[in-house]
Amino acid sequence: MAIQISSNTVIDNSRNLTCIATACADSAGGNWIATQAEAEAGSDNTQLMTPLRVSQAITKLAGMKDADINWSACNVGCSVRGGGNVIRKTGGVIWIVAPSTAEASSTWPMGYCNGNSGSTPNQAQRITGRSEWFIPDSGMLQTAYSCRSYWDTFSSSCYWSSTESFAAFACIVRFNDGGTCFSIKSYTSCVRPFRVVCY
């Protein structure tokens, strides 16, 4: 493991001092510190990241996601780049529901905490292909029900939430009346991912 001891020097496992610029140049050939390009690509899990490289990766991602959207001017009901509709906007926070094309029919989408077979965790990410999406808890989903007129379309049946009750049960929200109930996790119901943006 490398330890950064100054703005331009690191010490390696053998206690050798190395210039960060040299180490970063070497990493492209398979050594241990990511280059800026490797950090921004985020595809190599064998390289170490310095604070500078983390900052560069975050900056790159920030530029790739929603950079052209003026969130403060984005109103409830508008569609956003990358998919989804704004369904709630309050206190500097915007709720976005994924488009109907991202809706799935599934057993409980969070997996089974007791080890039984079931849908894999992070299904929201698998459905949308983007890491910032999640399955809402029952309270958020009930609020989303009251804002359903801003969804592109929705089912009048039940939607899974991420809220559990015991090992084998989780909460669903009925979209015919907004009520909730607990269902066995092997039951198939609708799944719609959400994301939240702060502005």
Stockholm file with secondary structure:
# STOCKHOLM 1.0

chainA/1-199         MAIQISSNTVIDNSRNLTCIATACADSAGGNWIATQAEAEAGSDNTQLMTPLRVSQAITKLAGMKDADINWSACNVGCSVRGGGNVIRKTGGVIWIVAPSTAEASSTWPMGYCNGNSGSTPNQAQRITGRSEWFIPDSGMLQTAYSCRSYWDTFSSSCYWSSTESFAAFACIVRFNDGGTCFSIKSYTSCVRPFRVVCY
#=GR chainA/1-199 SS CCEEEETTEEECTTCCEEEHHHHHHHHTTTCSBCCHHHHHHCCCTTSBCCHHHHHHHHHHHHHHSSTTCCGGGCCTTCBCTTSCEEEEEETTEEEEECCGGGCEEESCTTCCTTSCSCCCSCHHHHHHSCTTCBCCCHHHHHHHHHTGGGSSCCCSSEEEEEEEETTTEEEEEETTTCCEEEEETTSCEEECCEEEEEC
#=GC SS_cons         CCEEEETTEEECTTCCEEEHHHHHHHHTTTCSBCCHHHHHHCCCTTSBCCHHHHHHHHHHHHHHSSTTCCGGGCCTTCBCTTSCEEEEEETTEEEEECCGGGCEEESCTTCCTTSCSCCCSCHHHHHHSCTTCBCCCHHHHHHHHHTGGGSSCCCSSEEEEEEEETTTEEEEEETTTCCEEEEETTSCEEECCEEEEEC
//
